[in-house]
C-alpha cells in the first residue's frame, strides 16, 4: 500500500487554498498514471474486459467514496471507467484528492 493510500480523506472546510506548484507536483509524482488537468482535477481511465467488470469497479469506487466522505465523478461504459477527482468545495485540488486517487488504484 502506498503512503497516500494509507491516509484518510479529510473533509475540506472551504477555506483551504487549492494545491498549486511544488506541493501539487510532489503529490502528483506519487500517482504517475493519473493526469492532473489544469491544476484543477485528477483523471484516469481504467480499462476492463467487459461491461460487468467496469460496473463492478464503479460500485467499489462508490463504496470507497462513501467510506471516505469524498466523492469523485465517474463516467463508464463497456470496458472502461473514467474517474475524475477534485474538491468541489474549493473547485480545485487538495491532498485528499490524491489520497482518494491512490485508494481507487488499490481497487483494481
N, C-alpha and C positions, 0 to 999 in steps of 0.2 A: 504494500500500500504506500502511495506517495505521501510526502509530508502534507501536501494540500488536502488530499483525500481523508487524512486522519482528523482534520479540523471540522468544526461545526459552523454552519452558516449563522451569521449574526444579523438580527433584524436591523435595518437601516432606519435611523431616526429622521432622516430628511435633511439634516444639517451637515452631513458628511460630504466633502467635496469628491467629485469623481476622480478616479485614479488617472494620472497622466504621466507622460515622460518615463523617467527611470523606474519609478515604482511600478508602473504598469508593465514595462518591459521585463523587469525581473520576474514577475508572476507569469508573464506570457512565455518566457523561456522554459518554464516548468511544464507547459502544455503545448508542445510544438505542433501538434496535429490540429489545434484549434486556431481559427483565423480571428484576429482582432480587427474589427471593421471600424474605421474612423475613430479609434479610441473610444467607441461608444458601446459596442457589444461583441460578444464572442459567438462564433457559429462553427458548427461542424456537422457534416453529413455522414451518417452511419449507413453502411450497406449490409443487406441481408439477402438470404436465398429466396425469400418469398414474402407474401403479404403477412402471413401469420407471424413470422419471426419479427417483422417490423412492428406489428401491432403489439406483440408481447413486450418488446423493448419499450415502446411508448408507455405501456402500462407500468412497467418497472420504473421508468423515469417519473411518471406521475406519482407513484407511491413514495419515491425518494423526495420529490418536491414537497409533498405534504409533510413528510417527516422533518424536513429541514426548514419548512416555512418559507421557501424560496422557489418561485415558480417560473420556469422557462417557457418560451414559446416553442411549440413543436408542430412541424408540418411533416406529414408522412404519406406514403403511398406504397405501391408494390415494390418491395425490396429496398426501401430507403426510409430514413427518418432524419430530418434536419432539426437540430436543436439550436436555439438562439437564446442567449442568456445576457441579461443586463439588469440593473436595479432600477425598476420603474420609478420609484420614489424620487430618485435624483437624476433620472434619464441619463445614466452613464454606468461606468464600471466601479465596483468595489471589490475588495478581497473576497467577499462571499461569492461573487460570481465565478471566480477562479476555483474556489473550493467546490462549488456545485459542479462545475465542469469536470474536475478531477474525479468526483464521485460518480458522475454519469459515465465516464470512461470505465470505471470499475464494474459497470453493469453489463458490459459486452462479454 
